[in-house]
């Protein structure tokens, strides 16, 4: 069995790592395989673990699946981590897999601390509660997968998700984001580093897409960003932001994931 993961804050890495340990599965970062034209795996059972962006799987995960050979012969499962609502992200992934000849036998959604716009509105107690809830779900999910069951693909009501009290506290930041986009365009929200940047290079080293390089000890972003915000959340000086604006994005990473864990995936 193999589990392929994509992660920016370490939430999905922590989930994938726990599952790999329980299922005795190999753990492989998606981005380590994307330079291959075709991806071959001898594993009969394959899982995908990833966060959702804009209520769908990251493009890099879809690109990986489209390169994966013989999906019609595999038992496939997926886990998405989400901060607001999973919506139909897993059903969307199933459609991608079906277009490649296979299908998703199990899809699970795991709530994790929101790390995007407005994420700073979460209390520490709320973050800890989400992390604790995962421990209770891991065993049941792994039992389902070990038994090679089929049919469970979880989803979530997007509208109800937005009306959750903790999500409502994020709305002012989301409104400011939309207002900035309308008034000045999406380019005004490009990732940038403030004068607090000390040129340490962690952002370039941790970027799963290798989308950042240092020029005169300053980070410069290219056009291959996956939107994971790893650079923002792992910057030791908290110098990175969206267009220099305060969107209440509190730097966060999973407490059980180290920066060395995140960097290691880039050299797998």
N, C-alpha and C positions, 0 to 999 in steps of 0.2 A: 504494500500500500504506500502511496505517496500523497503528501499534502503540499500543494503549492499556495503560497501566500503573497499578498501585497500589503504593505503597511507604511504609514507615515508617522503616526504617534506611538506605535507599538501596541495599540489595542488588538489589532488583527494578528500581529505576531504572537502576542501572549495567548490568544485563543488557539491559534494554529499549533503552537508549541505544546500547550496542555493536551490537545487532542492527539497530536503525534505521539506523545508519551503514553497516553492511555491506549492508543490503537497500535502501538509499536510500528509507526509509519515513518517513512523518510520525510524530512522537512526541507523544502526547496523554495527559494524566492523566485517569483514569477519573472522578475527583471533579469535574472541570470540566464534566462533561456531565450529572450526576445530577439537576440541577434541571429538565431537559427532560422533558416527558411522553413524547415519542418521540424516538429518536436516529436520525438519517438519515446515512448515509455513502455517498459515491460510489465509495469504494474497493472493488475486486473482491476484494482480499486483506486480511484483518484478523487481527491477532494480539493476544493478551492476555498480559500478564506480571504476575505477582503472587506474594506470599508465601502460604504456607498457614498457617491458624490452626485449631487443633484438627483437623488432618488433613483440611481441606477449604478451598476457596477462600473468601476474605473475602466476607461478605454483599454488600458494595458492588459487587463484581465480578459476582456473580450478578444483582443488581438492574440493573446496566448492560446485561448481555446480554439480559435480559428486555424492555428498552426498545428494543433495537437492531432496526431494521426490515430486512426482506428477508434474514434470515440464510440462507434456503434458496438464495440466489443467490451466496453468498460462499464463498471459500476461507478457512477459519478454522483458526488454529493457536494454541497456548498454551504458555507456559513458566511453571512454578511453581518458586519458590525455597524450599528447606526446610532446617531445621537438624537434624531427627531422622530423618524418613523421609517420602517423598511419599505413602506409602500409596496409597489409591485416589482421591486428590484430582482428578486429571485425568480419570479415568473418571466421577467425579461431575460434573465440568464438562461432559463430553460429554453426560451425561443431561440437564443443564439446557438445553444448546443444542438437543438433539433435541426437547425439550418445546416449543421455540420454532420448530421446523420445519427446523433445519439439523443439521450434525454437525461434529465436530472431526476435521480431516484429519491433524493432527499434534499430539502433546502431549509435552513434554519436561520432565524434572525436573532441577534444578540444585542441588547441595548448596552451601550458603552458611553462614557462621558463625551458629550459633544465638544468638538475641538475647533469648530468653525466660527463664523461670525456670531457673536453673542454668547459664546461658550463661557465667558467669564462670569455669566450670571448664575452658573451652577455653584451650589455650596459644596464644601468639602464633604459634608455628610451625604449629599446626593451622589457625588462621585464614588464614595466608598460603598454606598448601597448598590450601585450598578455593578461594581467590580465584584462584590460579594455574591450577587445574584448569578453571575456567570459560573461560579464554582458549583452551584446547585444544578445548573443545566448541563454541564459538561458530561456527567456520567450517563444521563438519559440519552443524550444525543449519540454518544459513542456506542451505547448498547444497540440503538437503532441501526447504526452503520455496521457494527460487527455482525448483526443478524442479516445484513444486506436487505433490509426492508425497503419498500418502495411506496411512493404516493404522497408523502408529506412535503408540501412546499408552503412555507409560511409567508404571510403578507401582513400588511398593517394599514389601517385606515389613515390616510394622510391628513384628512381634515381633523379627525379626532386627535392626531398627533400634535397638530398645531395648537390645539386648545388645552393641552396639558399645562398645568400651572407653571412648571419650570420652563416650558417652551415659550409661554406668553412673556416671561421676563426677558427673553431674547429679542422680542419683536422690535423694540426701538432701534437696536443695532441693525437689524435686517432692513428696517425702513430707511435708515441713513445710507445703507449700502445701495439700495435701489435709487434713492434720490441722487446720490453721487453719480451713478451710472447714467441716469437720465440727463443730468445737467452737464456732465463732463465726459461721458463715455466710459466704456469698460477699460480702456487703456489707462485711465487715471487710477485704476486699482491694481496696477502691476506691482509685484513684489519689489520691495526696495529696502535698502539698509540705511539706518540713521548714522549720525556721527558717533554713536556709541559703539559702532562696529570696530573691532580691534584687528581685523584681518586674520583671525585664527584659522579660517578655512574649514571649520566644521560643517558649514552649510554645503559646501562643495563636496565634501567627503560623504555626507549622509544622504545626499539627493539620490533617490533610486533610479532616476532617469539620466543621471550625469548631465544635468541641464545647467549647472552653475560652474563658472570658472572665476578665479581671482585675477583681477587686473589691477595692478598697482595696489595690492592688498585690499581690494574692494570686490564684493561679489557682483558678478554680471550674469543675469539670467538670459538663457536662449529661448527658443520657441518650442521646446519639447517638454513643457511642464505638465505633470499629471494632476496638479492641484491637491497634492497630499499635505502640503504645509509642513513637511518635515523640517525644512530649513528654518521656518519661523519658530516651531515649537522646541527645537533642540538648540537654538542659538543661546550660548551661555550669557550673552549680554542683552538678550531680549531686544535686539537692534532691528529686527526685520518686521515689516508690516505691509499692509495693503495700501500702497500709495501714500505712505506716511500718515495714514489716518488711524485713529483709535476706534476700532470696530468691536471693542470688548472681546478680543480673542486672547484669552489668558493662556500663556505658554503652558502646555500640558504634555506629559508623556506617561505611558503606563508605568506604574511604580515598580513593576517587576521586570521591566525591560531596560537594559543599559544602552548607552550610546554605542558601546562596542558591539552589542548585538545587532544594532541597526547598521553599523558600518560593515560588519562582517558579511551581510547579505550582498553587498556590492562587489565582493571579491570571491563569491562562491562559484 
